[in-house]
């Protein structure tokens, strides 16, 4: 797993990247725009990026208005927090100076509650079995 510097000066932090983002970055590393502008992706503004997201939504038949904000929010909730990545880690990955900013993203979802309850049930079952073995 490779990493990338993320954030704004003077709050850069090194963030490890998963394989899919690495593949995307690799695809554009020799792109003329990326080389001349010293950037990772050939997107020159949020407005342009949002336009690309709208095209992707249309092609994929996603009935939601996609924006960079929605993408960050989805990454924070569905990709990281619902998969038990600690909120402190998510805060660093998003480049937040304060964890309070990240807590805005951290709404508790039904899926997260369900997953936590399943984990709790497994732990209780395991503890019950261990106690029964000690008593026997």
Secondary structure as UniProt FT lines:
FT   STRAND          3..6
FT   TURN            9..10
FT   STRAND          13..16
FT   HELIX           19..28
FT   TURN            29..30
FT   HELIX           32..37
FT   HELIX           46..59
FT   TURN            60..61
FT   HELIX           68..74
FT   HELIX           75..80
FT   HELIX           81..83
FT   HELIX           87..94
FT   HELIX           99..103
FT   TURN            104..105
FT   HELIX           110..135
//
